[in-house]
Amino acid sequence: MGQTVKWGMIGLGGIAEDFAMGFPSDQAELVAVASRKLQHAKEFAARYSAPKAYGNYHLLMRDPEVEAVYIATPNHRHGQDILNCLKNGKHVLCEKSITLTTEELKEAIQLAEEKQLWLAEAMTIYHMPLYEQLPDILKSKELGKIRMVQSFFGAAKEYDPENRFYSKELGGGALFDIGVYALAFIRIFLDDSPVSLSSFANLTETGVDQEATIQLRNETGQMAQAMLSFHSDMPRVGWILCENGYVEIPAYSRADQAFITYSDGRKETIESGKRTAALQYELERFSHTILTGKDHTSLSLTQDVTNWMDQLAKEWGMIVEQ
C-alpha cells in the first residue's frame, strides 16, 4: 500500500456527494465510483475527478486498484454489499445504519477479521473532534458522575408509502434513519452497555416507526432516553446530566460546540472541529486506520447500537426476513 488509500464509492446519492467532497486528501484519493446507472456514475466521476466509473457495483468491488470502499446504498443492501466488498479484499466504511440486524453485523465482522480487513460505520458522531475532547472533560471530578443522557432527533418527512423512508423492505423507519444517531450519542457517554431496554413506537401503515421514545438503563444505574420523530423537525439536541452540572450539545450528529453549565452557575463553551467537515473526518480517520493500523473504527460501539436497534425492530415487527 502506498502513502494514500485508493478509494471506491458505491451508491451515489446525496450523502455520497458530501463524502466525495473530502477528496483528495493527504491520506486518500478517489479512483472509482459505481452506480446502477452508468451515466450517473460517469457524471459523478467527472464532478469529483474520479478516473473510473462503473454501472455495476461488483465491477468496482473487483477492481484491483481499489483498496477501500465507501458504501452509501440503501439500508437493506448494506449487509450483502459489505460482505461482497470484504470477499474481494476491500476495507469497508459503510453508511449508517451499518446493518439492519445483529446477525448481519456479526457475519461481516467475522469475515473482516478472517480477511484482516478494516470495517467501520460511517457514523459522524464517532469521528467528530469534539467527541474526542468531551470524554476527558466529563471524566474530571468537577462535573461528577454521568447520571442521565438524553437525545432528541426530529426530521419531518411527508408520508409516502412508496418512499424508502417508509418502506419496511428497504430498511425504512425513524429508528434506522435517525434513531441510529440518537442511540450512538447515548452510547458514547454511558460507562457500559445498558441491560434494560424499553420503548413505545407509533407505526405507519407500511409497518415502520414514524415516532418513538426509547429508554435504557445499565447496571451502574445510568439512564438514557432517545426521542425520534418523522413528524417534527424538533431540535436535534443531546444532554448529558451529571452530578454537578450538565452539558448541552446542539446539532449533536455533527457537533462542533458543547455548552457546560455547572451547579454553581458557571458556564463554559467547548469548541472543536468544524461541523461542515464531518464526512471528511470520517474519510481521513478511516484512511489513517488503514495506513497505520491505529484503530479509529469505534466498532464496539457500533455493535452495541446495532444490538439495541435489532431488538427494537424485532419487537416492533420491522425486520423483513431475507
ZASE-714647 format. One line per 2 residues: number of its first residue (from 1); their letters; for each residue x, y, z of C-alpha. Coordinates in nm, 2 decimals. Layout:
ZASE-714647
NUM	A	X,Y,Z ~ ...
This chain:
ZASE-714647
1	MG	0.00,0.00,0.00 ~ 0.12,0.35,-0.09
3	QT	0.11,0.67,0.11 ~ -0.26,0.72,0.03
5	VK	-0.56,0.49,0.04 ~ -0.72,0.44,-0.30
7	WG	-1.10,0.46,-0.26 ~ -1.41,0.35,-0.44
9	MI	-1.76,0.45,-0.38 ~ -2.09,0.26,-0.44
11	GL	-2.43,0.42,-0.41 ~ -2.40,0.78,-0.54
13	GG	-2.69,0.97,-0.37 ~ -2.68,1.29,-0.16
15	IA	-2.47,1.17,0.13 ~ -2.22,1.03,-0.12
17	ED	-2.18,1.38,-0.27 ~ -2.09,1.51,0.07
19	FA	-1.84,1.23,0.13 ~ -1.68,1.28,-0.21
21	MG	-1.61,1.65,-0.13 ~ -1.34,1.52,0.11
23	FP	-1.12,1.40,-0.18 ~ -0.84,1.43,-0.24
25	SD	-0.66,1.45,0.09 ~ -0.31,1.37,0.22
27	QA	-0.43,1.02,0.31 ~ -0.70,0.94,0.05
29	EL	-0.77,0.96,-0.33 ~ -1.08,0.87,-0.51
31	VA	-1.01,0.62,-0.80 ~ -1.35,0.47,-0.89
33	VA	-1.73,0.52,-0.84 ~ -2.02,0.29,-0.92
35	SR	-2.40,0.34,-0.97 ~ -2.67,0.11,-1.10
37	KL	-2.68,0.36,-1.39 ~ -2.36,0.41,-1.58
39	QH	-2.44,0.76,-1.69 ~ -2.50,0.87,-1.34
41	AK	-2.16,0.72,-1.24 ~ -1.99,0.90,-1.52
43	EF	-2.14,1.23,-1.42 ~ -2.04,1.18,-1.06
45	AA	-1.69,1.07,-1.15 ~ -1.65,1.39,-1.37
47	RY	-1.76,1.61,-1.08 ~ -1.51,1.46,-0.84
49	SA	-1.22,1.38,-1.08 ~ -1.25,1.00,-1.03
51	PK	-1.08,0.82,-1.32 ~ -1.31,0.52,-1.33
53	AY	-1.69,0.50,-1.34 ~ -1.89,0.17,-1.33
55	GN	-2.25,0.09,-1.39 ~ -2.22,-0.22,-1.18
57	YH	-2.12,-0.24,-0.81 ~ -1.95,-0.57,-0.85
59	LL	-1.71,-0.44,-1.12 ~ -1.59,-0.18,-0.87
61	MR	-1.55,-0.43,-0.59 ~ -1.33,-0.65,-0.82
63	DP	-1.12,-0.35,-0.93 ~ -0.76,-0.44,-0.81
65	EV	-0.67,-0.07,-0.77 ~ -0.95,0.00,-0.52
67	EA	-0.83,-0.06,-0.16 ~ -1.13,0.07,0.04
69	VY	-1.50,0.11,-0.04 ~ -1.74,0.36,0.09
71	IA	-2.09,0.22,0.08 ~ -2.39,0.45,0.06
73	TP	-2.65,0.22,-0.09 ~ -3.00,0.19,0.08
75	NH	-3.01,0.04,0.43 ~ -3.14,-0.30,0.32
77	RH	-2.84,-0.36,0.09 ~ -2.57,-0.28,0.35
79	GQ	-2.52,-0.63,0.49 ~ -2.47,-0.80,0.15
81	DI	-2.27,-0.51,0.00 ~ -2.03,-0.52,0.29
83	LN	-1.98,-0.90,0.26 ~ -1.92,-0.87,-0.12
85	CL	-1.66,-0.59,-0.07 ~ -1.48,-0.79,0.21
87	KN	-1.48,-1.10,-0.01 ~ -1.30,-0.90,-0.27
89	GK	-1.03,-0.78,-0.03 ~ -1.16,-0.43,0.03
91	HV	-1.16,-0.24,0.35 ~ -1.52,-0.11,0.42
93	LC	-1.66,0.21,0.55 ~ -2.04,0.18,0.54
95	EK	-2.31,0.44,0.59 ~ -2.54,0.42,0.89
97	SI	-2.72,0.21,0.98 ~ -2.43,-0.03,0.91
99	TL	-2.67,-0.33,0.90 ~ -3.03,-0.39,0.99
101	TT	-2.96,-0.69,1.22 ~ -2.71,-0.81,1.47
103	EE	-2.66,-1.13,1.27 ~ -2.56,-0.94,0.96
105	LK	-2.31,-0.74,1.15 ~ -2.16,-1.04,1.33
107	EA	-2.11,-1.21,0.99 ~ -1.94,-0.90,0.85
109	IQ	-1.71,-0.86,1.15 ~ -1.61,-1.23,1.13
111	LA	-1.53,-1.21,0.76 ~ -1.33,-0.88,0.81
113	EE	-1.13,-1.05,1.09 ~ -1.06,-1.35,0.87
115	KQ	-0.95,-1.13,0.58 ~ -0.76,-0.90,0.81
117	LW	-0.95,-0.60,0.68 ~ -1.09,-0.29,0.85
119	LA	-1.47,-0.24,0.88 ~ -1.64,0.06,1.03
121	EA	-1.97,0.25,1.03 ~ -1.97,0.60,0.87
123	MT	-2.12,0.75,1.19 ~ -2.03,1.12,1.21
125	IY	-2.06,1.11,1.59 ~ -1.77,0.86,1.62
127	HM	-1.54,1.08,1.42 ~ -1.61,1.45,1.52
129	PL	-1.31,1.60,1.71 ~ -1.55,1.73,1.98
131	YE	-1.63,1.38,2.09 ~ -1.26,1.31,2.14
133	QL	-1.23,1.60,2.38 ~ -1.56,1.58,2.57
135	PD	-1.50,1.24,2.74 ~ -1.18,1.37,2.91
137	IL	-1.37,1.67,3.04 ~ -1.66,1.45,3.17
139	KS	-1.41,1.22,3.35 ~ -1.30,1.52,3.56
141	KE	-1.42,1.52,3.92 ~ -1.57,1.87,3.87
143	LG	-1.88,1.76,3.69 ~ -1.91,1.43,3.87
145	KI	-2.05,1.11,3.75 ~ -2.28,1.10,3.45
147	RM	-2.63,1.01,3.57 ~ -2.85,1.05,3.26
149	VQ	-2.81,1.10,2.88 ~ -3.09,1.23,2.66
151	SF	-3.11,1.27,2.28 ~ -3.37,1.42,2.06
153	FG	-3.39,1.39,1.68 ~ -3.67,1.50,1.45
155	AA	-3.68,1.51,1.08 ~ -4.01,1.59,0.92
157	KE	-4.08,1.36,0.62 ~ -4.41,1.37,0.43
159	YD	-4.57,1.03,0.45 ~ -4.53,0.84,0.12
161	PE	-4.56,0.47,0.13 ~ -4.36,0.45,-0.19
163	NR	-4.06,0.64,-0.04 ~ -3.77,0.43,0.11
165	FY	-3.81,0.62,0.44 ~ -4.14,0.44,0.49
167	SK	-4.06,0.10,0.34 ~ -4.00,-0.19,0.56
169	EL	-3.84,-0.39,0.28 ~ -3.58,-0.11,0.22
171	GG	-3.49,-0.07,0.59 ~ -3.70,0.24,0.64
173	GA	-3.84,0.40,0.96 ~ -3.72,0.66,1.20
175	LF	-3.51,0.41,1.40 ~ -3.28,0.31,1.12
177	DI	-3.27,0.66,0.96 ~ -3.23,0.90,1.25
179	GV	-3.25,0.68,1.56 ~ -2.90,0.54,1.50
181	YA	-2.76,0.89,1.56 ~ -2.96,0.93,1.89
183	LA	-2.85,0.59,2.02 ~ -2.49,0.64,1.91
185	FI	-2.48,0.97,2.10 ~ -2.61,0.79,2.41
187	RI	-2.37,0.50,2.39 ~ -2.06,0.73,2.38
189	FL	-2.14,0.87,2.73 ~ -2.26,0.56,2.91
191	DD	-2.00,0.37,3.12 ~ -2.12,0.04,2.98
193	SP	-2.40,-0.10,2.76 ~ -2.75,-0.10,2.90
195	VS	-2.91,-0.42,3.02 ~ -3.26,-0.28,3.03
197	LS	-3.43,-0.15,2.71 ~ -3.79,-0.04,2.67
199	SF	-3.98,0.16,2.42 ~ -4.30,0.30,2.27
201	AN	-4.34,0.34,1.89 ~ -4.61,0.45,1.66
203	LT	-4.60,0.26,1.33 ~ -4.72,0.36,0.98
205	ET	-4.95,0.15,0.76 ~ -4.63,0.02,0.60
207	GV	-4.51,-0.12,0.93 ~ -4.22,0.11,1.01
209	DQ	-4.19,0.35,1.31 ~ -4.27,0.72,1.25
211	EA	-4.21,0.83,1.60 ~ -4.07,0.65,1.91
213	TI	-3.94,0.70,2.26 ~ -3.67,0.46,2.39
215	QL	-3.55,0.42,2.75 ~ -3.22,0.25,2.86
217	RN	-3.06,0.16,3.19 ~ -2.73,0.00,3.26
219	ET	-2.61,-0.20,3.57 ~ -2.44,0.11,3.73
221	GQ	-2.78,0.29,3.73 ~ -2.71,0.53,3.45
223	MA	-3.03,0.60,3.25 ~ -3.09,0.73,2.90
225	QA	-3.37,0.83,2.67 ~ -3.40,0.89,2.30
227	ML	-3.70,1.06,2.13 ~ -3.74,1.02,1.75
229	SF	-3.99,1.17,1.51 ~ -4.06,1.18,1.13
231	HS	-4.35,1.43,1.21 ~ -4.15,1.72,1.35
233	DM	-3.82,1.90,1.30 ~ -3.77,1.91,1.67
235	PR	-3.43,2.03,1.79 ~ -3.15,1.78,1.74
237	VG	-3.00,1.83,2.08 ~ -2.83,1.60,2.33
239	WI	-2.80,1.64,2.70 ~ -2.55,1.48,2.94
241	LC	-2.67,1.52,3.30 ~ -2.41,1.49,3.57
243	EN	-2.40,1.51,3.95 ~ -2.26,1.87,3.94
245	GY	-2.39,2.01,3.62 ~ -2.49,1.93,3.27
247	VE	-2.37,1.95,2.91 ~ -2.59,2.06,2.62
249	IP	-2.48,1.97,2.27 ~ -2.68,2.12,1.98
251	AY	-2.69,1.96,1.64 ~ -2.51,1.67,1.81
253	SR	-2.48,1.44,1.50 ~ -2.22,1.69,1.35
255	AD	-2.14,1.89,1.66 ~ -1.85,2.13,1.70
257	QA	-1.97,2.30,2.02 ~ -2.08,2.19,2.37
259	FI	-2.21,2.41,2.65 ~ -2.14,2.32,3.01
261	TY	-2.34,2.46,3.30 ~ -2.21,2.39,3.65
263	SD	-2.43,2.36,3.95 ~ -2.28,2.68,4.10
265	GR	-2.39,2.88,3.79 ~ -2.06,2.89,3.60
267	KE	-2.08,2.83,3.22 ~ -1.82,2.71,2.98
269	TI	-1.82,2.66,2.60 ~ -1.61,2.39,2.43
271	ES	-1.54,2.42,2.06 ~ -1.36,2.16,1.85
273	GK	-1.36,2.08,1.48 ~ -1.60,2.21,1.21
275	RT	-1.94,2.06,1.15 ~ -1.90,2.13,0.78
277	AA	-1.61,1.88,0.77 ~ -1.80,1.59,0.94
279	LQ	-1.77,1.34,0.65 ~ -1.41,1.45,0.58
281	YE	-1.32,1.34,0.93 ~ -1.47,1.00,0.86
283	LE	-1.27,0.97,0.54 ~ -0.94,1.08,0.70
285	RF	-0.97,0.88,1.02 ~ -1.06,0.56,0.84
287	SH	-0.78,0.61,0.59 ~ -0.54,0.67,0.88
289	TI	-0.66,0.34,1.04 ~ -0.58,0.16,0.72
291	LT	-0.24,0.32,0.67 ~ -0.12,0.30,1.03
293	GK	-0.32,0.02,1.20 ~ -0.43,0.26,1.47
295	DH	-0.80,0.17,1.53 ~ -1.04,0.46,1.48
297	TS	-1.34,0.24,1.39 ~ -1.54,0.25,1.72
299	LS	-1.68,-0.09,1.61 ~ -1.76,-0.20,1.96
301	LT	-2.00,0.10,2.00 ~ -2.15,0.02,1.66
303	QD	-2.21,-0.33,1.78 ~ -2.40,-0.22,2.09
305	VT	-2.62,0.03,1.90 ~ -2.69,-0.23,1.63
307	NW	-2.79,-0.48,1.90 ~ -3.04,-0.23,2.05
309	MD	-3.19,-0.14,1.71 ~ -3.22,-0.51,1.62
311	QL	-3.40,-0.58,1.94 ~ -3.64,-0.28,1.90
313	AK	-3.71,-0.35,1.53 ~ -3.80,-0.71,1.61
315	EW	-4.03,-0.60,1.89 ~ -4.20,-0.36,1.66
317	GM	-4.22,-0.61,1.37 ~ -4.00,-0.42,1.14
319	IV	-3.75,-0.68,1.04 ~ -3.81,-0.85,0.70
321	EQ	-3.66,-1.20,0.67 ~ -3.42,-1.21,0.38
